[in-house]
Amino acid sequence: MDDEKNRKLSAREQRRLDVFEKTSEALVGQGYKRNDLNISVVKANLFVLLLAIPVTAIGVLLFAWKNPMRC
């Protein structure tokens, strides 16, 4: 992971990083607070499970409601 952070950036990536840092410093200077919004892989997988189960259950219930089984 450290290798990826320390790799040589292309010219376009370096320009993008420079613009980002300049904008970030300007906003912090205006009183804004910088927050890192990255989430871990574990958290992302947990969110998927927490959201997938209810959505799947609702889908199954709607399907069963619209398509009742006939014996």
Protein Blocks (a to p, Z undefined) as FASTA:
>chain_A
ZZmmmpccdfklmmmmmmmmmmmmmmmmnopacddfbdcfklmmmmmmmmmmmmmmmmmm
mmmmmmccdZZ
